[in-house]
Amino acid sequence: MIHTSLDFDRPGKQQGFLQVPYSHNLGGWANVMIPVTVIANGTGPTVLVMGGNHGDEYQGQIAAMKLAREVTPDQITGRLILIPSLNFPAALAATRLSPIDGMNLNRAFPGEAEGPVTSQIAHFLTNVLFPLSDVVIDIHSGGRSMEFVPCAHMHLVADREQRAKMFAAMMAWGTDFAFLYADIAGTGLLPVEAENQGKLVVTTELGGGEGIPASVHRIARNGLRNVLIHVGLLKGVEQTRASLGKAPTILTQALNREDYLLAPESGVFEICVDLGAPVKRGDTVGFIHHLERPDRAPEAIAAQSEGYLITMRAPCLSRQGDCVAVIAKEVSPDEVLNA
């Protein structure tokens, strides 16, 4: 159902749209127009770069828009497909979920060709863009719900060769922390669909919130470019943390449910540990305060494992069941590559 005038096989630089059929009260023949840039030159890998999987996450959207404006065909060998604001309706509304159909694009895969708008986008990626691509980069942050230590991250895929390639690309982002995560909130994720198709998948969690520091924008831009050099698309010299005079990346993982701390009841969340700080099992990470009963002692949230505070809830007001913190334990590259 999705239409585009873009020719993905044409050399040079093109700017166009994915046109998703959509009828609304004041538009019977309307389309959602998702901007796409395609840059192709010579023989090399095809890399699909996406921001805005969740509409309130702008680090990747800005980095991808900059790349779309700056990169010229002579600077690459291969094909670069850039979709800065993948969930375009959500990006316009600054919401995590699509305001059109209420769906979470990152839980919509593999999608349906004639389903709601979000499902159609997922289906087009699954059946058209992922098969075209060798590398899939899905740039996330915590949006308005979470604040992360800026990190590149990945799943522990079963295929060892694929895992090793993903690990190397994750490390090429050059973040202070790298993070291996589990899916505790459902299925249908974009990265999982791409991984199942055998792609080299790179994902991130670059901070969060609506006020994004310049330092995080630099991590988004420089890390993305370095990964594109690493996979052989963008011409240039790959930089390492050692070449930049930085300490090695701290490699962490949170693969167990106990690593994800949920609010036991609703209230106002107070974090007690700095992001990126080490914690021990049993340490108090934060408190849930009771607005309606300020005389009640707050509910302590204790770490169930040892590691680093990798992310915390951004809005203080929290509902029962909201994730308020994640503790990720430090692991070695050997543990990741050979687990």
C-alpha angles and dihedrals in degrees: 000000000000114000130199134174090207117116104213091194097054118106118234132038125314133180118200146124145261103231112209116192111242132164122198138168094279099030123052095173100034129141133202104234113211112190116233132181121200121191119181134175130158128320120328144098124320111232123192113202120190135180128175099045079145111035097222094058107091105166093084094039092056094043092050093047090052091049091049091055098040107042119085126192094253090061094063140055108208131009131313120196113190124192105173097181107029096171091046099175090052092047091054090049096041090233133134093226128047111269088210100062104000092241129143106230090206090062097042103083136157084019134193127271093221099027130107118311094267092049091049091054091051091048092051091051092046096049105028116018101034093051088052093051135081095185127035119195116189111183116205139170131181092268114198093326105057140024115213134190096249105264144155111231145182147181123255096248117196097234106087096205092050090045092052092051092047091048093052092048092047090053090048089067085073099216122161089242132032119198135203111200143188130220110246097156105061143288136281098078121167094228092050092053091050091045090051088056089055097252127152099249125196121185135171146195103208105184118285145228129080097276102072116191119230088241090063092048087053091052090051095048100039095040093050092050092048092052090050089053090046094055092048101252105103118053115238144078117297114235125215129200088249092054088052092049093248130138117256118278114268105237114212140170138196107189101147128077090235089065089066109073115208128197107257090206139002122277145095114318120220117192115214101184129065118245110264093020120133118250134187129221108278095023114136107248097179149324137250109221121203113232094192094045109037088165090067118091111249120257110253118226109211128195111250093198141025123259141075130323097246098172142003136193112273103204109063092212105084137180126218108278097025114135105246101174143001124211114203121191123221116253136177126247088247091057090052098044097042104033 
